[in-house]
C-alpha cells in the first residue's frame, strides 16, 4: 500500500468520526481490528465502532495538527475537543493491512476526563 492510500484511509477514519458517519467508519476497519488506549480496549471492528460512537457523545471537534505516514503506518497528532474537558493533545497510531485499519494505538493524558484519576 502506498503511503498516500494509508493517509487517505486514516483521514477518512477521522472525518467519519468527526461527522458521526459510523457506517463509513466501520467500513474501513478490519473485522478483527483492535484498539488500545488509556480509556479502554476493543478487540473487533464492531467494538472499535461502538467505542467511538460512545466517545462521540461528548466529542465536539477533532482538530488534526499533523499526520505522518511510514508505509502502512500512520501517526496522527490531534486535539480532541469534548464537553467534559479543555482540548486534549492525542497521538494515534493506525496500522493498515489489506486496505483496512487493523490496529489503533492511542495515547493521551486521560485525567481531564477522569477527574484527575489515572
Rosetta blueprint (number, residue, H / E / L):
1 X L
2 X L
3 X H
4 X H
5 X H
6 X H
7 X H
8 X H
9 X H
10 X H
11 X H
12 X H
13 X H
14 X H
15 X H
16 X H
17 X H
18 X H
19 X L
20 X L
21 X L
22 X H
23 X H
24 X H
25 X H
26 X H
27 X H
28 X L
29 X E
30 X E
31 X E
32 X E
33 X E
34 X E
35 X E
36 X E
37 X E
38 X L
39 X L
40 X E
41 X E
42 X E
43 X L
44 X L
45 X H
46 X H
47 X H
48 X H
49 X H
50 X H
51 X H
52 X H
53 X H
54 X H
55 X H
56 X H
57 X L
58 X L
59 X E
60 X E
61 X E
62 X E
63 X E
64 X E
65 X E
66 X E
67 X E
68 X E
69 X E
70 X E
71 X L
72 X L
73 X E
74 X E
75 X E
76 X E
77 X E
78 X E
79 X E
80 X E
81 X E
82 X E
83 X L
84 X L
85 X L
86 X L
87 X L
88 X E
89 X E
90 X E
91 X E
92 X E
93 X E
94 X E
95 X E
96 X E
97 X E
98 X L
99 X L
100 X E
101 X E
102 X E
103 X E
104 X E
105 X E
106 X E
107 X E
108 X L
109 X L
110 X L
111 X H
112 X H
113 X H
114 X H
115 X L
116 X L
117 X L
118 X L
